[in-house]
Amino acid sequence: MRNPLATLALVTSLSGCATYSLDLLPRGPGAMAHGTAKQIDKSVTVTIGDQTYQGHYAYMQGGSFTLATGFSGGQNATATGMGVTAVGNGNVLAQSADGRNLRCVFSFSGWSQQGTGGCLTDSGSLYDLQITR
C-alpha cells in the first residue's frame, strides 16, 4: 500500500524544481548572453562576456517592479539624455565577483512558463530579456 503523505511530498518537491533559460540580447552590437534561473531557491546566474553575475529573482503575481535610469550633461545650457523604463511583475538583482551589478525587470506568465523583460548593467548596457522553460 502506498503512503499518501510520501506521494504528496514527492509531487510537491518536484513541482518546485523548474529551471528557466535566460537569453539576453544587447540593444546594439554584441553577442547574446545566457543564464539560468532556478525556481527552488530563486537563484539566478547570468554570463555576459567574461562577467558572471549571481543573485536572486523576485516574482509577484499581480505585482509591479520598475527599472529606470537617466543621464544629464550637468550645468550646461545643452544636455544629452537617455532614459530607460521597464515595468513588470518580477525583478532580478545580481552581482559579479568584482562588484558589478545587473538589474532586470520582467513580466512572466505562470500559465505559459515564459516571460520577457529588460536588463541594465552598471555601465549602462541595455539588454532585452527572454525567459523560457
C-alpha positions in Angstrom: 0.0 0.0 0.0 1.4 3.4 -0.9 1.9 6.1 1.6 -0.2 9.2 0.5 1.9 11.6 2.5 5.1 10.3 0.8 3.4 10.7 -2.6 2.3 14.2 -1.8 5.8 15.2 -0.6 7.3 13.8 -3.8 4.9 15.7 -6.0 5.4 18.9 -4.0 9.2 18.7 -4.2 9.2 18.1 -8.0 6.8 20.9 -8.7 9.3 23.5 -7.4 12.4 22.2 -9.3 11.9 24.1 -12.6 15.0 25.7 -14.2 14.4 28.5 -16.7 16.7 29.6 -19.5 17.5 33.3 -19.7 18.6 34.9 -23.0 19.8 38.5 -23.1 20.2 40.3 -26.4 22.1 43.6 -26.3 20.4 46.7 -27.7 23.3 47.4 -30.0 26.2 45.4 -31.3 27.4 42.4 -29.2 27.0 38.8 -28.5 23.9 37.3 -26.9 24.3 36.5 -23.2 22.8 33.5 -21.4 21.9 32.4 -17.9 19.6 30.3 -15.8 17.1 30.8 -13.0 16.1 28.1 -10.6 12.6 28.1 -9.1 13.5 26.1 -6.0 15.8 28.8 -4.4 15.1 31.7 -6.7 18.8 31.9 -7.7 19.9 33.4 -11.0 23.3 33.1 -12.8 23.9 35.2 -16.0 27.1 35.4 -18.0 27.7 38.5 -20.1 31.0 38.3 -21.9 33.6 37.4 -19.3 31.4 38.6 -16.4 29.3 36.2 -14.4 26.5 37.7 -12.3 24.9 35.8 -9.5 21.8 36.8 -7.5 18.1 36.1 -7.0 14.8 37.0 -8.5 11.5 38.0 -7.1 8.2 37.4 -8.7 4.8 38.7 -7.6 1.7 37.7 -9.5 -0.2 40.9 -9.9 2.7 42.9 -8.6 4.8 45.5 -10.2 8.5 46.5 -10.4 10.0 49.4 -12.3 13.5 49.9 -13.7 14.6 53.4 -14.7 17.7 55.4 -15.3 18.6 58.8 -16.6 21.6 60.9 -17.5 22.1 64.6 -17.9 25.0 66.7 -19.1 25.4 68.7 -15.9 25.1 72.5 -15.7 25.5 73.1 -19.5 22.8 75.0 -21.4 22.5 72.0 -23.6 22.2 68.4 -22.3 22.0 65.0 -23.6 19.6 62.5 -22.2 19.0 58.8 -22.1 16.0 57.2 -20.4 15.1 53.6 -19.8 11.9 52.4 -18.3 10.7 48.9 -17.8 7.7 47.6 -15.8 6.9 44.0 -14.9 5.8 41.6 -12.2 9.3 40.3 -11.4 12.9 41.5 -11.0 16.4 40.2 -10.8 19.2 41.6 -8.7 22.6 40.1 -9.4 26.3 41.0 -8.8 29.6 39.8 -10.3 32.6 38.8 -8.1 34.2 42.2 -8.7 31.1 44.1 -7.5 29.4 45.0 -10.9 25.6 44.9 -10.8 22.9 43.6 -13.1 19.3 44.6 -12.7 16.4 43.2 -14.7 12.6 43.7 -14.7 10.4 41.1 -16.4 6.8 40.1 -17.0 6.2 36.4 -16.6 3.2 34.1 -17.3 2.8 31.2 -15.0 0.5 29.6 -17.5 2.9 29.5 -20.4 6.1 29.4 -18.2 7.6 32.2 -20.4 8.5 35.8 -20.0 10.1 38.9 -21.4 11.8 42.0 -19.9 14.8 44.2 -19.9 18.2 44.3 -18.1 20.6 47.1 -17.3 24.3 46.9 -16.1 26.1 49.5 -14.1 27.9 50.5 -17.3 24.6 51.4 -18.9 24.4 48.5 -21.3 20.8 47.5 -22.0 19.5 44.0 -22.9 16.2 42.5 -24.0 15.4 39.5 -21.8 13.6 36.4 -22.8 12.7 33.7 -20.3 11.8 30.1 -21.4 11.5 26.8 -19.7 
